[in-house]
Structure formats: C-alpha cells, structure tokens
Amino acid sequence: MEEETPRRRRRSSKAHERKRRRAPSESIPSIALELAGSDTLFCLLLSALSKAQDSPNSSCRHLSLIKKCLRKLRQALLRESEAPVSPRSLPVPILSLLPVIVKSKFWDIACLGLEVVGAAALRSLETNEQIALDSDILSCVIWGLRSPCRKLKSAACGAMLDLSSSSVGRERLLECSALETLMDCFLQVPKCSWGSLTLCTGDDGSANRHMIACKEEEFPVILLDAIIILVNSCSNEQLENISLQSSESFSVLLKGLWTDLNSQILVNSVFESNQTGDFYPANSRVNDLAESIFRLSIDGQCANFVPSEDIRKRIFGSDEVSFENFMLNHWERSPRLINKIQRTVDEEDSFWSFLQHLNCKSSLPQFLTSMLQNMVSCPPIASDELDILNFLKQEKDKLAMPITYQQDIRVLKTERHLNREAHFFSDSWGSRSKKPYIFNCDDIAKCEEALEKGYTVAIRGMEFRFKSVAAITKGLASLFGQPSVGANLYLTPPNSQGLARHYDDHCVFVCQLIGTKQWTISPPQGNLLPRLYEPISGTCLSEASNGMDGCMQIMLKEGDILYVPRGFFHEAYTTNGGFSLHLTLAVEVEAPFEWEGFMHVALRCWSWKNLKQVVPEEHPTGSLDFISVKLLHIMIGLLGNSDPTFRKACLVGSISWSSFMSNWLGQSQRTIFSNLIEKINSESKFMEVLMALETAVRGNEDPFRRLRWLQILDQEGGTLKGHDGQIFDFAAEDLVSLCCKDRQKAEAAFMNVKSGFCKEMTLEQGSSSYRLVLEKYKKVRKQYLNGMLSLHCKLK
C-alpha cells in the first residue's frame, strides 16, 4: 500500500543516510526549522513537494521534510502566540499549497494537510473564513471523505468539524454539498460500528443532554458530529434541497441509533463522563441528534393522508345527508351521538387500524407500559408560530426528553362526591410545580399500579406519536377547514371517573375504542362560544359544581362516537363492566379561523384594494382613512366579544368547500358572511370604538393583541411575507390623539370606510387571502407533526 512504502524505505536506509553527505536543501536542522518563518516554510514545502514528485527514488527524504514542515505549521497554528503564523490570517502562499498537499498520493501527507486545515480553521474567525472561502481547499477536504483510506476519511471529517465552528464555515460547507457527501460516507460505515455507540452524562446531567460516545473507534462519532452540525445549521430551503433518497436512507439509520440511545436513557444505562475509559465522546448530545432527525423529517410524508371524504364516511356514515344534518343542526350547537351502526365501519376503518397498532385489546392494561416506554416529550408549539426552525431554536433543549407530567401525561381520578381531581403523582409533581416532572422507568411502571387504584391515564398528543392517529387528525382538520386537530387517549379502569366536570374551549369527537363509558352533558350557561385559551371564569366553575340542569345521559359503547361542542359541561365514568379506552379528537378553532378572523382578513384585503393608492407610503398612518381601517378592526373585535356568530368556526377553508359551493355548505357560509357584514354596518359606532381605544390606553393594553397574526399578509394583495404590517406600526395613544384632534372629520372618515367595506366586500374576495393564512398555519403544523412522528419511530 502506498502510504506504507516511504516508511519501509526510511527504516531500511537509515544507516546509509547517516554516512552520506547531505545537501543543505535535503537536511534542515531541527533548531533551524523551529525558527523558520512563513516564507521559509513555504519555500521548503514547495521545494520538497516538487522534488518528491520529480525524484521518486529520493522521495522519502522529501516526504520527511514535508511532514516536519506540516507538523511545525500545525503546531504554530494551535499555539496562539507562536511564529510563523499571524494570529489573524494564514499566509497566502502556504494557503495555495494546501490543495496540493491534501490531494497528495501519500495518505499520511494528505492527513497532515487536513490537520493543518483544521488547525487553521480553529486559529481565529479570520483564518476560518480564509479556509472556508477558498473553494479549492473545500473541494479537497470533501474529496478526502471519498477516499478508501479510513484514516484520511477521519482527517477530512475532523477538518470539516473544525470549519463548522463558524457560521461562515458551516454555510460554505453546505453550499459545496459537503452534507450529501457526509451522508454517503455515513451509509458506508459498517452497522457493527454504530452498535458500539453509547451514552455518557452531560454537564448538567439532563437526560437529553447526555453525550454520544463510541466504544471502539473515533471515526463514527466525528462523522456523526459533522453531519449533525450541518443538518442543524440548514435553512428551510437547504433542507428542502437535500435529495429525498439521501434524506430517507440516512434518516432510517439515524432513527435506529436514536431508538437504541433512547432505550439507554430510559433504563439509565449511561456512563459517567469521567469514567468513559477508552470511549470516544462526541460533541453532539442526544437532543442534537433528535433535532437532526426532526429537521430531516419536516418536509417528508411521515403519515399517510386519509382523505377528508373518507373521514366523513367513517364518522358520519356514507349518507351525505347525515353530515349535512350534523353541520346545520349540531356543529357548535348541541351534542350528537353517532352509533356504530350509523357509521361506515370495516377492517379498513381508521380507528380499527389504530387499535391494531396498539395491540391492546387482549392485553389491557399491560400494553400501556410498552407504549409509554417508547414515547418522548412533545414540547408544545405556539399557536401563532409560523417558522418551524424558530420553534426548534427555542425548544431544542427540550427535544428528546422523556415524557413530562401534565404536558404529555396525566394520571388522575375524580372524587365524585367532591367533584375534585386527585393526581396519583401529586407527591412528586406537586412538590416540583415550578420544574417539569420527567418520567422515568419506575414512574411508567407505577401507571399500572395507578390503574388498579382507580386512576385514569390520560396521554396527550397521540397524533404526534402514532401515524395512524395522525392520518385521522389530518383528514378531520381538512374536513373542518382548520390547521390541525389534536388527539388524546384516555384509559379508565372499572367504576372510575378520570376528569372532573368541566367544559372545553374546543369541540371534541369522543371515539369509544374499547369498553363503555357513561357520559353526562349539560348545555353552556351563556350563548357565547368559549375562545381557545380563554381563561375560565370563576362563575362558570361555580355553576359547573352546583349541578347539571337540563343534562343528557349517554352510554357510549364500543365503536360509538360522541360529539361535544365547546362550552358544554361534561363528565364521564365507567361502570363495573371493565376498562374503557377512548380517543378524543379535538377541533380547536384558533383566532384567525373564527368568522371574526375572516372579517379581519376581508377588511385587510378591501383596504389594500381601495386605499393603497390614497395612503402616502412614507406616512401611512397620517391618513384618516387608514386610521379608520385600524378603528374598524378594533370594532370587529368588540363585536366578536358579544356576538356568538363572530366566534363560530369559518369553514371557507374546508376541503368540502369547493364541492359544496353551490349547495348547503356554500350557502350557509354565504349567509353567515352576509349577516356579519350587516352586523358590522349597523352596529359599528365611532364613539364606542374610540372609548374602547381610550380604555385600552389607560389600562396599558394592546388593542391589536389578538390581531398579530395578520402580519403574515403584506400589502401586495395578500401574499405571505411575514413582516410587520401597518396595522401595528402606530401606538394606541397616538391613534387616540389623532382621532381627538378633529373628531368630526375622524368620525366621518370612519363611517365612510365602514360603509365602503360593507357595500363592496364579497365572500369570494376575502377567501383567497384567508386560505393563504390557513395554508401557512397548516404547513408549520404539518412540519411539527412530521418531526415529532419521526422521534416516535418505534411506535407505528
């Protein structure tokens, strides 16, 4: 082998070399080399490289000199104050030799060259950028990864890691397709090497901060390090540009590693960082690996999509009239029981598929332990988060954590005579109310004990853990025109009640999977639908605890589905008939997707079309017409606080919308739109909105707080941009001041804008922009869903 040839020649010719006279250019005293400057090193390297190429018979002497020079250069780069290298830059002549050195046919020379590249990259930001901006050097580093020599691959990988210490270095490596080359190299590593990966404790001891280490060799961990760093540095566009084949093949291996390492966390099979012995620790932590898996999955298809038409049939039956009846008479109005015999149920039924994946029907409640062991925490994404990478930036330290109490799981029962909930883990969770309570293996095992004592196990975010559930929720979200639908699982033992009497701020479909459950449902105390995340008033809680007047009693049997609108008080309990397992599908109506949200979008579209030629771009807030648009947005919000129709879910984004445009759904949405327009026209009062604005100023409140989502629409007709909109570029106190300066003119302008909007705006004109907002939300929810499903790869 070539890299061994010079070593053999050096050993066999030592005596001869000592006897013969050495030419000055062939032998450099060590002390002279130590004092050599950058110019001298360049000359020596250039001469030795040339003679090694031209004189094969004497190449051993020249190779030895090259190695000495390179080791000197590497040493100088690693020592901040040492000559011959400036602390801020690498001499250009030496820089120009690095591609030749790295591509040397002698692998030990090439390895030293790569070590020099790495040392230079760590010297300073300036030298790092010097290397990163040199395309020839970068291409040679990437070339090293394709070498058959394992040592050269490792050196190239190390150089990439060092280059990745700066943002410029990472960006340049991504531009030069280094990530794809690293992935290909990763796929060629024998599987036995990955089997030697283990964990050692991190600095803070957190489960998701454990370091990854390798028992046998360093190459696998530095290769994994380099890939993780680059993947976690990708923009959305760069992630989309990774070839689907490379991404999928690589993700399969990463998920295999993730599953093995996550099992070690669960059983606490983790070495102390100071007791790793011959292990080779990586810089990457478990949460870094989880982030890479998440990122590579966001634009894939982790869950099959069940068409909304199929979901409609599975829930409401094949008869379209039953769905029409539900939407016109029950949706957001009253509960509805859908018996199993009314539904289209067969072996392809989505809920049956989920049960098959759980494999729980014959092993209640033992299936619970194995399921929980394969779950990780799902940190919540903010409802108005429209950039998945921003979510990862904020929450990356929480990725890969074991399930967390309250966030992912609750174990509780209701003391029925007191209508009060008791938590099984109250001693552990209650004492750590300010700190998340992370489940371990013992806690998971105790869940079966809790079931025996009458406690219900409630698991949140099932759509993020099971592909079969994700397929159901995606189809249901499309059916009702919402960005996403949530899913929770409840396992209740015989003769027990889990949650106390309460109402939800979202509509739910309760799907009884196993056993039976008795439900008691009572109508809301008022006619206003509760808004998502709206605080529950003390009056409502008091009324809930005092009784259930006018209640419905429903026994939910296996295969039945119960619809409970938001705002309806309800409670459920099992009898002596056995365990109950049900899945709750939550249809959450967020602010942009209420009818109030649609009217805000419509007003924004109207103002762009009718006022953009009038308002000077340099002083947009100086126009009374433009100020009137702001006031009308506030007025629509005031109407939404008192009129229940403004709070209803807008179905313009429903997948059924296009097929029902001329039928009942289209007609019902047009009727609602016309009624709301009439409401705005007849009840919008200038003095009312001005008083509300003054009250907000006195209370130091933001009158546009609930409208921040409108910022995703720009002023070019409703395309998505994400920058600040002009609604929010003026302080509320300045609006009050401008309106009060000439109240009569301000009021006249307000009434004129209101009349123009109400006369000219149509449902169709606002629909396109509304759907753009919906698609933006849906995209981020889909990315989050895909990412979390990828971290639950052991669950089906």
C-alpha positions in Angstrom: 0.0 0.0 0.0 1.3 3.4 -0.9 1.2 5.1 2.5 3.4 2.3 3.9 6.1 2.5 1.2 8.0 5.5 2.5 8.1 4.0 6.0 9.8 0.9 4.8 12.3 2.8 2.8 13.1 5.1 5.7 13.8 2.2 8.0 16.0 0.3 5.6 18.1 3.3 4.6 18.9 5.0 7.9 22.5 3.8 8.1 23.2 4.8 4.5 21.7 8.2 5.1 23.8 8.8 8.2 27.0 8.0 6.2 26.4 10.0 3.1 26.9 13.8 2.9 23.5 15.7 2.9 22.8 18.6 0.7 21.7 21.7 2.5 18.3 21.5 0.9 17.8 17.9 1.9 18.6 18.2 5.6 17.3 21.0 7.9 18.5 21.1 11.5 15.6 20.9 13.9 16.5 24.2 15.6 16.6 25.9 12.2 13.1 24.5 11.4 11.8 25.7 14.7 12.9 29.2 13.9 11.7 29.2 10.3 9.3 31.9 9.2 6.3 31.5 6.9 8.3 32.4 3.8 10.9 29.8 4.7 8.3 27.1 5.4 6.6 27.9 2.1 9.9 27.6 0.2 10.8 24.3 1.9 7.3 22.9 1.3 7.3 24.0 -2.4 10.8 22.6 -3.0 10.1 19.3 -1.2 6.8 18.8 -2.9 8.3 19.4 -6.3 11.3 17.0 -5.7 9.1 14.3 -4.2 7.1 14.4 -7.4 10.1 14.5 -9.8 12.5 12.2 -8.0 10.7 9.1 -6.8 14.0 7.4 -5.7 14.7 10.2 -3.2 11.1 11.0 -2.3 11.5 9.5 1.2 13.8 12.4 2.3 11.5 15.0 0.8 8.4 13.4 2.3 10.1 13.5 5.7 10.8 17.2 5.3 7.2 17.9 4.2 5.9 16.1 7.3 8.2 18.1 9.5 7.1 21.4 7.9 3.5 20.5 8.2 3.8 19.4 11.9 5.6 22.7 12.5 2.8 24.6 10.8 0.1 22.7 12.7 1.9 23.3 16.0 2.2 27.0 15.2 -1.5 27.3 14.4 -2.5 25.6 17.6 -0.4 27.9 19.7 -1.8 31.4 19.6 1.4 33.4 20.0 3.8 31.1 18.1 5.5 32.1 14.8 5.5 31.8 11.8 1.7 32.3 11.6 -0.1 35.5 12.2 -2.9 35.1 14.8 -5.3 36.7 12.3 -4.6 35.1 9.0 -2.8 32.3 7.2 0.0 33.4 4.7 -1.5 33.2 1.2 1.5 31.3 -0.3 1.0 28.5 2.3 -2.7 28.6 1.7 -2.2 28.0 -2.0 -0.2 24.8 -1.3 -2.9 23.2 0.9 -4.9 21.7 -2.0 -1.8 20.1 -3.4 -0.9 18.7 0.0 -4.4 17.4 0.8 -4.6 15.7 -2.6 -1.2 14.0 -2.2 -1.0 10.4 -3.2 0.7 9.8 0.1 -2.1 9.5 2.6 -0.1 10.3 5.6 0.9 13.6 3.9 -2.7 14.3 3.0 -3.8 13.6 6.6 -1.3 16.1 7.9 -2.5 18.6 5.4 -6.1 18.1 6.6 -4.9 18.5 10.2 -3.3 21.9 9.2 -6.6 22.9 7.6 -8.4 22.0 10.8 -5.9 23.9 13.0 -6.2 26.9 10.8 -9.9 26.8 11.0 -9.7 26.9 14.8 -7.0 29.6 14.9 -9.4 32.5 14.6 -12.5 33.6 12.8 -10.4 35.2 10.2 -8.4 32.1 9.4 -11.6 30.1 9.5 -13.1 32.3 6.9 -9.9 32.2 4.8 -10.2 28.5 4.6 -14.0 28.4 4.1 -13.9 30.9 1.2 -11.2 29.0 -0.6 -13.2 26.7 -3.0 -10.1 24.6 -3.9 -9.4 23.8 -0.3 -13.0 23.0 0.5 -13.3 20.7 -2.5 -10.1 18.9 -1.4 -11.5 18.4 2.1 -14.7 16.9 0.6 -12.6 14.8 -1.7 -10.9 13.3 1.4 -14.2 11.9 2.5 -14.4 9.8 -0.6 -11.0 8.2 -0.1 -10.9 4.5 0.6 -8.4 5.2 3.4 -10.3 5.2 6.7 -7.6 7.5 8.3 -7.9 10.0 5.5 -11.7 10.0 5.8 -11.4 10.6 9.6 -8.9 13.5 9.0 -11.2 15.1 6.4 -14.2 14.7 8.8 -12.2 16.4 11.5 -11.3 19.3 9.3 -15.0 19.7 8.5 -15.8 19.8 12.2 -13.2 22.5 12.7 -14.5 24.5 9.8 -18.0 24.1 11.2 -17.0 26.1 14.3 -18.0 29.3 12.4 -21.3 30.2 10.7 -19.3 31.1 7.5 -17.6 27.7 7.6 -20.9 25.9 8.0 -22.6 27.9 5.3 -19.8 27.2 2.8 -19.7 23.5 3.5 -23.4 23.4 2.9 -23.0 25.3 -0.4 -20.4 22.8 -1.5 -22.6 19.8 -0.9 -20.5 18.6 2.0 -23.6 17.3 3.8 -24.6 14.9 1.0 -21.0 13.6 0.9 -21.0 13.1 4.6 -24.4 11.2 4.4 -23.0 8.9 1.7 -20.0 8.2 3.9 -22.2 7.6 6.9 -24.2 5.0 4.9 -21.0 3.1 4.1 -19.9 2.7 7.7 -20.5 -1.0 8.8 -23.5 -1.4 11.0 -21.4 -3.0 13.7 -19.6 0.3 14.2 -22.9 2.0 15.1 -23.7 -0.8 17.5 -20.8 0.4 19.7 -22.4 3.8 20.3 -23.3 4.5 23.9 -24.1 7.5 26.2 -22.2 9.3 28.9 -23.5 12.0 31.2 -23.5 15.6 30.1 -22.5 18.7 32.0 -25.9 19.2 33.7 -27.0 15.6 33.9 -30.2 16.2 31.9 -31.4 13.1 30.1 -31.5 14.8 26.7 -28.0 16.4 27.3 -26.2 13.1 27.5 -23.2 12.9 25.2 -22.9 10.3 22.5 -19.8 8.2 22.6 -18.3 5.2 20.7 -16.6 2.3 22.5 -14.3 1.1 19.7 -13.1 4.0 17.5 -13.3 7.7 17.0 -14.4 7.9 13.3 -18.1 7.1 13.7 -18.6 9.8 16.4 -16.8 12.6 14.5 -18.7 11.6 11.3 -21.9 11.8 13.2 -20.8 15.1 14.8 -20.1 16.7 11.4 -23.5 15.6 10.0 -25.5 16.7 13.0 -23.8 20.1 13.0 -24.5 20.7 9.3 -28.1 19.4 9.3 -28.9 21.6 12.3 -27.4 24.6 10.5 -29.6 24.2 7.4 -32.2 26.7 6.4 -35.7 25.6 5.3 -34.6 25.9 1.7 -31.4 23.9 2.2 -33.4 21.1 4.0 -35.8 21.0 1.0 -32.8 20.7 -1.4 -31.4 17.5 0.2 -32.3 14.7 -2.2 -35.2 12.6 -1.0 -33.3 9.4 -1.4 -30.3 10.5 0.7 -32.5 12.0 3.3 -34.7 9.0 3.7 -31.9 6.4 3.7 -29.9 8.5 6.2 -32.9 9.1 8.4 -33.6 5.3 8.7 -30.1 4.8 10.2 -30.4 7.9 12.4 -33.7 6.7 13.8 -32.2 3.3 14.5 -29.4 5.0 16.5 -32.0 7.2 18.2 -34.1 4.2 19.3 -31.1 2.4 20.8 -29.8 5.5 22.6 -33.3 6.4 23.9 -33.6 3.0 25.4 -30.4 3.5 27.3 -31.8 6.8 28.7 -34.9 5.1 29.9 -33.1 2.4 31.8 -30.5 4.8 32.9 -27.7 2.8 31.2 -25.4 5.9 31.0 -21.8 6.1 31.8 -20.4 8.9 33.9 -18.4 11.4 31.7 -15.3 10.9 33.9 -15.5 7.1 33.7 -15.7 6.6 29.9 -12.3 4.8 29.7 -11.5 4.1 26.1 -14.7 5.6 24.8 -14.6 8.4 22.3 -17.1 11.1 23.2 -18.8 13.2 20.6 -19.6 16.9 20.8 -23.2 16.1 20.0 -25.8 15.5 22.6 -28.9 13.4 22.4 -31.1 16.5 21.8 -28.8 17.4 18.9 -29.4 14.0 17.3 -33.1 14.4 17.9 -33.1 17.8 16.3 -31.4 16.4 13.2 -34.0 13.6 12.9 -36.7 16.2 13.3 -35.3 18.5 10.7 -34.8 15.8 8.1 -38.4 14.7 8.5 -40.3 18.0 8.4 -40.9 18.1 4.7 -41.4 14.3 4.3 -44.6 12.3 4.4 -44.4 10.6 7.8 -48.1 9.8 8.0 -50.5 8.7 5.3 -53.2 11.2 4.5 -56.7 9.8 4.9 -58.9 11.9 2.5 -61.4 14.0 4.3 -64.2 12.4 2.4 -63.2 9.0 3.9 -63.1 10.6 7.3 -66.6 11.9 6.8 -67.9 8.5 5.9 -66.0 6.8 8.8 -67.5 9.2 11.4 -70.9 10.2 9.9 -71.7 7.3 7.6 -71.8 7.1 3.8 -75.0 9.1 3.5 -74.1 12.7 2.8 -77.4 13.9 4.3 -76.2 12.8 7.8 -73.2 15.0 7.6 -75.3 17.9 6.3 -77.7 17.4 9.2 -74.8 17.4 11.6 -73.3 20.6 10.3 -76.6 22.5 10.1 -78.1 21.3 13.4 -75.3 20.2 15.8 -72.0 21.7 14.8 -71.1 24.2 17.6 -74.7 23.9 18.8 -75.6 20.7 20.5 -74.1 17.2 21.3 -74.7 14.3 18.9 -74.3 10.6 19.4 -73.3 8.7 16.3 -73.9 5.0 16.9 -71.6 2.4 15.4 -74.4 1.1 13.2 -74.7 4.5 11.6 -71.1 4.7 10.6 -69.2 3.0 7.8 -67.1 0.5 9.8 -65.0 -2.2 8.3 -61.5 -3.6 8.6 -60.1 -0.5 6.9 -61.7 1.8 9.5 -59.1 4.3 10.7 -59.9 3.7 14.3 -59.7 0.0 14.0 -56.2 0.4 12.4 -55.1 2.4 15.4 -56.3 -0.3 17.7 -54.4 -2.9 15.7 -51.2 -0.8 16.1 -51.7 -0.6 19.9 -52.2 -4.3 20.1 -54.1 -3.7 23.3 -57.4 -5.4 23.0 -56.1 -8.6 24.5 -53.6 -7.1 26.9 -55.4 -4.3 28.9 -53.8 -2.6 30.7 -50.4 -4.2 30.2 -49.9 -2.6 26.8 -49.6 0.8 28.5 -46.1 0.2 29.8 -44.5 -0.8 26.5 -46.3 2.2 24.8 -45.1 4.8 27.3 -41.5 3.4 27.2 -41.3 4.3 23.5 -42.6 7.9 23.9 -40.7 11.1 24.3 -41.9 14.5 25.3 -43.6 16.7 22.8 -42.9 20.3 23.7 -45.9 22.5 22.6 -45.6 24.8 19.6 -47.1 28.2 20.0 -50.4 28.6 18.1 -49.0 31.6 16.2 -45.6 30.1 15.4 -45.1 30.2 11.7 -41.4 29.2 11.4 -40.6 25.6 12.4 -36.9 26.4 12.7 -37.7 29.2 15.1 -39.6 26.7 17.2 -36.5 24.4 17.2 -34.2 27.2 18.2 -36.4 27.9 21.2 -37.2 24.4 22.2 -34.2 22.3 21.1 -33.1 21.7 24.7 -36.4 20.1 25.4 -36.3 17.7 22.5 -35.6 14.1 23.4 -36.7 14.4 26.9 -38.7 11.5 28.4 -42.4 12.2 28.8 -43.3 15.0 31.1 -46.1 15.1 33.6 -49.0 17.4 32.7 -47.5 18.2 29.3 -47.6 14.7 27.9 -49.4 12.5 30.5 -51.7 12.9 33.5 -52.7 10.1 36.0 -55.7 11.3 37.9 -59.2 10.4 39.2 -62.2 12.4 40.4 -63.5 12.0 43.9 -67.1 12.1 42.7 -68.7 13.3 46.0 -66.4 16.3 45.9 -66.1 16.8 42.1 -62.4 17.2 42.7 -59.4 15.7 40.9 -56.7 13.9 42.6 -53.3 13.1 40.9 -51.5 9.8 41.5 -48.1 11.6 41.2 -49.1 14.5 43.4 -46.2 14.0 45.8 -43.6 14.1 43.0 -45.3 16.6 40.7 -46.9 18.8 43.3 -43.6 19.4 45.1 -42.0 20.4 41.8 -44.7 22.7 40.4 -42.1 25.1 39.1 -40.0 22.4 37.5 -41.2 19.8 35.0 -41.6 16.3 36.4 -39.8 14.0 34.0 -41.0 10.4 34.0 -38.5 7.5 34.4 -38.8 3.8 34.1 -40.2 3.4 37.7 -42.9 6.1 37.1 -44.0 4.3 33.9 -44.3 1.0 35.8 -46.4 2.8 38.5 -49.0 3.7 35.9 -50.4 0.1 36.0 -50.5 0.4 39.8 -52.4 3.6 39.5 -55.0 1.9 37.2 -55.5 -0.7 39.8 -56.3 2.1 42.3 -58.9 3.7 40.1 -56.8 6.3 38.4 -57.3 7.3 34.7 -54.2 7.6 32.5 -54.6 10.4 30.0 -52.0 10.8 27.2 -51.8 14.0 25.2 -50.6 14.4 21.6 -51.4 11.0 20.3 -51.3 12.4 16.7 -47.6 13.1 17.3 -46.8 9.6 18.3 -48.9 7.3 16.1 -49.0 7.6 12.3 -52.5 6.0 12.2 -53.8 8.7 14.6 -52.0 11.4 12.6 -53.8 10.2 9.4 -57.1 10.6 11.2 -56.4 14.1 12.5 -55.1 15.4 9.3 -58.2 14.3 7.4 -60.5 15.7 10.1 -58.7 19.1 10.1 -59.2 19.3 6.3 -62.9 18.4 6.7 -63.5 21.3 9.1 -61.1 23.8 7.5 -58.7 24.0 10.4 -54.8 23.9 10.5 -54.7 20.9 12.8 -56.7 18.6 15.1 -55.4 17.2 18.4 -55.8 13.7 19.8 -55.7 12.5 23.4 -56.1 8.9 24.7 -57.9 8.0 28.0 -57.6 4.6 29.7 -60.0 4.4 32.7 -60.4 1.3 35.0 -63.8 -0.1 36.0 -66.1 2.0 38.3 -64.0 5.1 38.0 -64.0 8.7 36.8 -61.0 10.5 35.4 -61.5 14.2 34.8 -63.9 16.2 36.9 -66.9 18.0 35.4 -65.7 20.7 33.0 -66.1 22.3 29.6 -63.6 22.5 26.8 -62.6 25.5 24.7 -62.7 23.3 21.6 -65.1 20.8 20.1 -64.4 17.1 20.6 -65.3 13.9 19.0 -65.1 11.1 21.6 -64.3 7.8 19.8 -65.0 4.8 22.1 -62.4 2.2 21.2 -62.9 -0.4 24.0 -65.5 -0.9 26.7 -68.3 1.5 27.6 -68.5 4.8 29.4 -71.4 6.8 30.8 -71.4 10.5 29.8 -73.4 13.4 31.4 -73.6 16.5 29.3 -75.1 19.9 30.2 -75.7 23.0 28.0 -73.5 26.1 28.4 -74.5 28.8 30.8 -74.4 31.5 28.1 -74.7 31.8 24.3 -71.1 32.8 23.7 -68.7 30.0 22.5 -65.6 30.0 24.6 -62.4 31.0 22.8 -59.3 29.0 22.6 -57.1 29.5 25.7 -59.6 32.0 27.1 -59.5 31.9 30.9 -62.4 30.1 32.5 -64.4 32.4 34.8 -65.0 31.7 38.4 -68.7 31.9 37.8 -68.6 29.1 35.2 -66.7 26.9 37.6 -69.2 27.6 40.4 -72.1 26.8 38.1 -70.5 23.6 37.0 -70.1 22.4 40.5 -73.6 23.3 41.6 -75.4 20.9 39.3 -76.1 19.7 35.8 -79.6 21.1 35.0 -81.0 20.0 31.7 -78.3 17.4 31.2 -78.2 14.5 28.7 -77.2 11.0 29.8 -75.4 8.9 27.1 -73.9 5.5 27.4 -71.1 5.3 24.9 -70.5 1.9 23.6 -67.6 0.3 21.7 -67.5 1.8 18.1 -69.7 4.8 19.0 -68.6 8.4 18.5 -69.9 11.3 20.6 -69.7 14.9 19.6 -69.5 17.5 22.4 -69.4 21.2 21.3 -67.1 23.6 23.0 -68.7 25.2 26.1 -70.8 22.2 27.1 -70.1 20.9 30.6 -69.5 17.2 30.7 -68.1 14.3 32.8 -67.8 10.6 32.1 -67.2 7.5 34.2 -67.0 3.7 33.9 -69.3 1.2 35.5 -68.3 -2.3 36.6 -68.3 -3.5 33.0 -64.5 -3.3 32.6 -61.8 -0.9 31.3 -62.7 1.9 28.9 -60.3 3.2 26.2 -61.3 6.2 24.2 -59.6 8.6 21.8 -60.7 12.3 21.9 -60.3 14.3 18.7 -60.1 18.0 19.5 -61.1 20.5 16.8 -59.5 23.8 18.0 -60.7 27.0 16.4 -57.9 29.5 16.6 -58.4 33.3 16.3 -57.6 33.6 12.5 -60.1 30.8 11.7 -63.1 32.2 13.5 -65.5 34.2 11.5 -64.1 37.3 13.2 -60.7 36.3 11.8 -62.2 36.0 8.3 -63.7 39.5 8.6 -60.3 40.9 9.6 -58.7 39.3 6.5 -61.6 40.7 4.4 -61.1 44.2 5.8 -57.4 44.0 5.1 -58.0 42.9 1.5 -60.5 45.7 1.0 -58.2 48.4 2.4 -55.3 47.2 0.1 -57.5 47.4 -2.9 -59.2 50.7 -2.1 -56.8 52.7 0.0 -53.3 51.8 -1.2 -53.3 54.5 -3.9 -54.6 57.1 -1.4 -52.2 56.5 1.5 -48.7 58.0 1.1 -46.2 55.2 1.6 -43.9 57.4 3.7 -46.7 58.4 6.1 -49.3 55.6 6.0 -50.7 56.4 9.5 -51.3 60.1 8.7 -54.4 59.3 6.6 -57.8 59.5 8.3 -59.0 56.7 6.0 -56.1 54.5 7.0 -56.7 55.2 10.7 -60.4 54.4 10.2 -59.4 50.9 8.9 -57.5 50.4 12.2 -60.5 51.5 14.2 -62.8 49.2 12.2 -60.5 46.3 13.1 -61.0 47.2 16.7 -64.7 47.5 16.2 -64.9 44.0 14.7 -63.1 42.7 17.8 -65.6 44.4 20.0 -68.5 42.8 18.1 -66.7 39.4 18.5 -66.7 39.8 22.2 -70.5 40.0 22.3 -71.9 38.3 19.2 -71.6 34.4 19.1 -71.6 34.2 15.3 -68.2 36.0 15.1 -66.8 33.2 17.3 -68.0 30.3 15.2 -65.6 28.4 13.0 -65.2 29.7 9.5 -65.5 26.7 7.0 -64.3 28.6 3.9 -61.0 26.7 4.2 -62.8 23.3 4.4 -61.8 20.8 1.8 -65.5 20.3 1.2 -65.9 24.0 0.3 -65.2 23.6 -3.4 -67.5 20.7 -3.9 -70.4 22.3 -1.9 -70.0 25.8 -3.2 -73.5 25.8 -4.8 -75.0 23.6 -2.2 -75.8 23.7 1.5 -72.3 24.4 2.9 -71.6 27.2 0.4 -75.0 28.7 1.1 -74.6 28.5 4.8 -71.2 30.3 4.7 -72.6 33.0 2.4 -75.5 33.5 4.8 -73.2 33.9 7.8 -70.9 36.3 5.9 -73.9 38.5 4.8 -75.3 38.5 8.4 -71.9 39.6 9.8 -71.5 42.3 7.2 -74.9 43.6 8.1 -74.0 43.5 11.8 -70.8 45.5 11.2 -72.7 48.0 9.1 -75.5 48.6 11.6 -73.6 48.4 14.9 -70.2 50.0 14.3 -70.2 53.2 16.3 -67.2 55.6 16.2 -67.6 56.8 19.8 -67.8 53.2 21.0 -64.6 52.2 19.4 -62.9 55.5 20.5 -63.9 54.8 24.1 -62.6 51.3 23.9 -59.3 52.6 22.5 -59.1 55.2 25.3 -59.8 52.4 27.9 -57.0 50.3 26.4 -54.6 53.2 26.6 -55.4 53.9 30.2 -55.0 50.2 31.1 -51.8 50.0 29.1 -53.3 47.3 26.9 -52.6 46.5 23.3 -55.9 46.8 21.3 -54.4 44.8 18.5 -53.1 41.9 20.6 -55.4 39.3 19.1 -54.6 40.5 15.5 -50.8 40.0 15.4 -51.4 37.0 13.1 -52.4 39.5 10.3 -48.7 40.3 10.0 -48.2 37.4 7.7 -50.1 39.3 5.0 -48.2 42.0 3.2 -49.5 44.9 1.2 -49.2 43.3 -2.2 -52.6 41.7 -2.3 -52.3 39.0 0.3 -49.1 37.2 -0.4 -47.3 35.7 2.6 -44.3 37.6 3.7 -44.1 37.6 7.5 -43.0 41.2 8.1 -44.7 43.7 10.4 -48.0 45.0 9.0 -49.1 48.6 9.0 -51.9 47.9 11.5 -49.3 47.6 14.2 -46.9 50.5 13.4 -48.7 53.1 15.4 -49.1 53.4 19.1 -52.7 53.3 20.5 -52.2 56.6 22.3 -51.2 58.3 19.0 -54.4 56.9 17.4 -56.5 58.4 20.2 -54.6 61.8 19.8 -55.2 61.9 16.0 -58.9 61.0 16.4 -59.5 63.6 19.1 -57.7 66.3 17.1 -60.6 66.7 14.7 -63.3 64.3 16.0 -65.9 65.2 13.4 -63.6 64.5 10.4 -62.3 61.3 12.1 -65.9 60.1 12.6 -66.9 61.0 9.1 -63.9 59.1 7.7 -64.7 56.1 9.9 -68.3 55.9 8.7 -67.2 56.3 5.1 -64.7 53.4 5.4 -67.2 51.2 7.2 -69.9 51.8 4.5 -67.4 51.2 1.7 -66.2 48.0 3.2 -69.8 46.7 3.9 -71.1 47.6 0.5 -68.2 46.4 -1.7 -66.7 43.3 0.1 -67.7 39.9 -1.0 -67.1 36.4 0.4 -65.1 35.4 -2.6 -62.8 38.4 -2.5 -61.6 37.6 1.0 -61.4 33.8 0.5 -58.1 33.6 -1.4 -56.2 35.6 1.3 -57.9 33.6 4.1 -56.8 30.4 2.5 -53.2 31.7 2.3 -53.2 32.3 6.0 -54.7 28.8 6.6 -52.1 27.2 4.4 -49.3 28.9 6.2 -50.5 27.6 9.5 -51.1 24.1 8.1 -47.6 23.9 6.7 -46.0 24.6 10.1 -48.3 22.2 11.9 -47.5 19.5 9.3 -43.8 20.1 9.8 -44.1 19.8 13.6 -46.3 16.7 13.2 -43.7 15.0 10.9 -40.8 15.9 13.2 -42.5 14.5 16.3 -43.6 11.4 14.5 -40.0 10.8 13.4 -38.9 10.8 17.1 -41.6 8.2 17.8 -40.3 5.8 15.1 -40.6 2.8 17.4 -44.4 3.4 17.6 -46.4 2.7 14.4 
